[in-house]
Every structure is written in C-alpha cells, then in structure tokens.
Amino acid sequence: MAAIAIKVDQLNKVYGDGHKALDSISLEIETGSIYGLLGPNGAGKTTLISILIGLLKKSSGSVNVFSENTETINRKELQSNIGVAPQEIALYELLTPIENLQYFATLYGIGSTDIKERSKELLEIFGLWEVKDKQVKKFSGGMKRRLNLITALIHKPKLLFLDEPTEGIDVQSRNAILEFLKELNQKENTTIIYTSHLLAEAESLCHDIMIIDKGKKIVDGNMSELTGSSDKSLQDVFLEFTGSQYRDLQG
Amino acid sequence: MKVIWVEIKKEILLLLRDKAGLALLFIMPTLLVVVMTYIQDAAFRVLSNDKVEVIWVDNDGSKISNSIKTELEASGYFVLIDSLNNEKLGVEEGKELISNGDYQVGIVIPEDFQNQFKGRVKGRVDSLLSDFGLADSIPKKNFSDQNITINLLFDPLTKATFKTSVANGIMGLVNQLETQISFQAFRSKLAARFPYNPAGNKKMKLDPIIQFQDQFIFKGGQGSIPTSVQHNVPAWSIFAMFFIIVSFSQRIVEERISGVSKRLKTMPANNKFLLFGKALTYLLISEVQVLIILMLGFWFMPIIGLPALEVNGSILLLLFFTIPIALASAGTAIFIGKWSKTRDQAASFGSVIVIIMAALGGIWVPVFAMPNALQQASQFSPLSWALEGYYSIIVRGAGVSELLIPSLILLGLFATTFALSSIKRN
C-alpha cells in the first residue's frame, strides 16, 4: 500500500458567523495519486483546501501531511514541499514571466542558477519561452493560466494543490495542462489535489475523487467505485448525490 | 535579507513599469511644490515687498489732499493711480475698476475736504487756547463737529488680512498728517499771540515718537528671514511623501485581490520581511522625492524668480530625518491597504486621511493660526511632527537632539501600523 500524503480526520470548520463550512470531513490521499475534490458552489472545497495549505485555521479535527500533524509540523519545511496554483491569476501582471518566476522562486529559497534552468524548462514545456520577456498583462487567459501553474511548480513540490487550474481557458491550453499534470504525476510521483467544476476533466485526470456538499463528504473512491458497474458517468453520480437545484446563492 | 532585497527589487520593477504611478510619485510632488510656492510667494510679496496699486479719486484737489497723496507715495508702499488714459478718475470709474477686480483698493477724498479739515483744526486750536485764556476772543463755532470721511474702497474678494494691513497703512499716514497740520495750526496761533517769539512761524515736521521694529529671533542668534521657499518646500515635500499612501495602499489591496498574497502565504518566506521590504522601497522613493525637491529649491526656484532654498541646518540630517517620515507614511499605507477591502476603499480612505492629516499638520494653515482645539488635534497628525522637524532643520538650523522627539513619534507610528498590519495578515 502506498504511503499517505494527506490524512484528514473529523475536520470541522465553523466561521465566526456560525456558518459550518466543513462538517466532520475525513479523507486519505495516497502519495503519488491525483485526488479530485468536487462539489457544487459553496460545498466547502475552497475551505478544505485553504486548511490543507495553511491559509485557514480549523475549528477541530486533525490534519496530517506526510505523517506529521500540521499543528506541530515545521511550517517552512511543509511550505517548501507544497505548490499552490490558486483559482485567481496570482501573478504580477506588470512583470515578465521570467521576473515573476525569479521572484517567487527566490522566496522558495532556490539559487539563481537553478531558477534560470527550471524557468527555461517549464516555460518551454508550456510554450511560453518565446514570450518570456513580455509583460504578463499582455498575455491571453490561457497563457496566464499556464504561467500560474508554472509558478506553483518552480520549486518541484511533492504536493501540488490546484484550484480550478483550467478555468476559462481554451481547449489547447487545457489539454497542455492536463497532459503535463499526468506526466508530472507519473514521472515525479507528485501528489496532486485538484478541484474543478469540469467533471469530464476530473474523470480523465483523477485516480480518486471525493464529492463534497454543504460541508459534508458525500462519497469518495476511485472512478469504478463511484460509478459502479453501470454506464453512469461522473456527472450522473454527481447530480445523483448533490441534486440538480441551483447552488449559486448558497456559497 | 535576501527576501527583503528581492521584495525591494520587485517593487521597484513594478513602479518603473507603472507610468501613471511614477508620475504620481515624482511629477505630481514636483509640480505641487513649484505651483504652491509660486502662488504663496506672490501672495507674500503683495503683503510685504511689492507696492500696492491704489485708485486715487480726489474730489477736492486741494493742497492738503495733495499732501496726503504725496505722503502715501513717499511711504514706498503705495502707487496711486489717479488717471487712466490721461483722464482723471471719478468716483464711479474708480468703483467700476475695483468691482471689476482690476484694482483691489481705492481712496476717495470728498469735496470741500480742505475747508472742512482746516475749519475743524481751527476750531480745536481756538477751543484749546480759549480753555487756557489765551484766545483773543471767545471762538465762534462755525464748523460741524462731525468727522470728515475719507472713503476706502475694497474689492470684496480681497482677503481680510490684506484689507486690514492696507487700511492701517493708509490711516496711519493720514493720522500722522492730521497731527502735523493740527500742531502747525496751533503753533501759528501761539505765534500770533506771542509775536516776539522768533520760533513762532518756524515750520515744524513731526516724526513719530514711537517706532516699531520687527525682529526675527534665531536659535544661536544668527539666521536669515524665512522665505516662501523655505516655508513651502518642506510642507509640500511632506505632503507628497504622505500622498504615496494612496497608490501604495491600492497596490497592497491589488496584491490581495489578484491572489498573489494568497500564494505568498503558502510560501516559506516570512511575510513580515516582505512587508518591511515594501516599506523600505517607499523609503527609497521618498528619499529620491526629497532630493529632487531640494534640487528644485536650490536651482530651479531662482530661475523662475523665486528665492533659492536655504537650508540653515545639515542637508544630511534632513535626508536622515526623512527616514522616520517615510516609514510613518509607508506604515500608514500598509495599514490602510491591509484593512481595506477594495482598491476604491483604499484610495478614498487614503486620500481623505492624508488631506485631513495635512490640514491638521499645518501644511496649508500654520498650526499656531488654528483654533485651540485643532492645535491640540494637530499633535495627532504625523505631518505636524514631520513639518516641525523639517522647519527645525531648514529654518532654525536644528541638530540631532531637537529631532529626537519627532523622530520617535514618527517611528512609533510606523511600528504601530506595521504591527497592526501584521496581525491582519495572520
């Protein structure tokens, strides 16, 4: 059995206004797996990821990353091993890709020679080397998304958190990102935690999936466990568990 | 240290790429200092050095009214305009010129002025002599006791201080003339009563007995009178330094909205060092701003006819004292940026708070001229302490010891706002 990268036990999060965003969530993510976190708007996905990456404090329960409790773990060491690509384009638009990567990589403590090599490697993979000296503000949405992902990969993290990494981009960029993620997972054994609204994308990418709704875990398992022996798609399963009503106002 | 350095490098790159931001940081303060100094210098000259042009309408045309005119012109403060296009000015033309704003002041000498004046003087002298039994006969009261009115006309837009100083100047000269003529009449009467006195008909000139002398008291006994440049350069430099708050706080909000700060929080870099790096960047910018403005004061101001900036204290000390000012400004900007939800909120709150602090700090109106309650409130404006420190160096030639308290207060503000911003981040 593979080692456990993340273990969450009875995790609860109650906000100051009394809203219970997470309700007794437990999960285990194996090292080297791609784990999909799916749910309608307001389900608690972002809250769960925010707690896992240390942006938000939990109300109760425990979170272990690489077998160490996040309350006692050396935060710098943990942060050096995780990469985060937020849903937003978290880049300085007035800087070039190279300048952005140099800045963020230096904050990860990477030396300047390694930064140059790694930046070139990633920018070439994602087709941005030619525009390395252009300001990011002049990029298309797809180019920005790719650079957003590159920034999360610059320090070769063991654990990669991707919050809707293909949101609002063209098919080519989406395909490039998904192919890269699969390759990264296979070659580097990087554990990837991924959220998306695109169920077909999750179906093709993820080894394991958890569907979360109203702060509670609805169901988890690999694709065959979720769909069973029937011809149901992931979307059928999703709608079966979360219902078909609108959720926009519940987030 | 590496984190701080990389943050400074990044912030400078961002600034260099932001043309509007650069203009706000360097061109706006430069223009502000030049324009405000020029305007205030002009106002200062009107009240001190330059002669005031005064409409002169003489409806009497007598010897005495001419004497008043001569005295006013001889004072060196007034240029009397009695005709335009070779036509003598009447009351209506004078009023029109003033109401149009072409001139700010006018003097109207009434008809029969000399006769009435002489009559009043004669009546007073006769009455006085009679009281002492020196009159040849009991004086007849031929003249009214009513005052003779010289009308002073003012443009309604004239500032009260200007109006008062001009009116006082004119009245002082006319009163002096009145006294002189009265004494002369008295002397002539006595001469007629005592014809054997050889000094009886001697002309007399009455110079004022009491004189006032303005003195500026400088620390150490030496110094020069502060010029408009010495007043305005420090005031508007400080305003510019604090105006950075508007763009700086927006930049911090932008970092949060774009998700960059979220990314930064997941990285193994100390966020306090990043914030400190930002503060140091704006410290560098402030130092450059002050250097540019000082150079303007030294070399550009004289080119446009303003006095050159004279720094009575040490320029190095001035640049050193800029550190706590810039840090106080940066700390406030970080605080506003961290606690504002949107860019608009940061921009509005930042600009309003800077303007209020500038007003309380004496940038527009000196603190001593404010009501007591506002004078007390000015203690809470960092701009007040900053201005006090700059004036101390530029005008009074102060040393390090005099700057200790303002520096500590400004650094205290930086420490407080920085700590509160760090709390928000955590």
Chai-1 contact restraints between the chains, C-beta under 6 A:
chainA,res_idxA,chainB,res_idxB,connection_type,confidence,min_distance_angstrom,max_distance_angstrom,comment,restraint_id
A,I53,B,T266,contact,1.0,0.0,6.0,A-B,restraint_1
A,L55,B,K265,contact,1.0,0.0,6.0,A-B,restraint_2
A,K76,B,P268,contact,1.0,0.0,6.0,A-B,restraint_3
A,Q79,B,M267,contact,1.0,0.0,6.0,A-B,restraint_4
A,Q79,B,P268,contact,1.0,0.0,6.0,A-B,restraint_5
A,S80,B,P268,contact,1.0,0.0,6.0,A-B,restraint_6
A,V84,B,T266,contact,1.0,0.0,6.0,A-B,restraint_7
A,P86,B,G259,contact,1.0,0.0,6.0,A-B,restraint_8
A,P86,B,K262,contact,1.0,0.0,6.0,A-B,restraint_9
A,E88,B,G259,contact,1.0,0.0,6.0,A-B,restraint_10
A,A90,B,G259,contact,1.0,0.0,6.0,A-B,restraint_11
A,A90,B,V260,contact,1.0,0.0,6.0,A-B,restraint_12
A,A90,B,R263,contact,1.0,0.0,6.0,A-B,restraint_13
A,L94,B,L14,contact,1.0,0.0,6.0,A-B,restraint_14
A,L94,B,R17,contact,1.0,0.0,6.0,A-B,restraint_15
A,Y103,B,K10,contact,1.0,0.0,6.0,A-B,restraint_16
A,T106,B,V6,contact,1.0,0.0,6.0,A-B,restraint_17
A,L107,B,M267,contact,1.0,0.0,6.0,A-B,restraint_18
A,L107,B,A269,contact,1.0,0.0,6.0,A-B,restraint_19
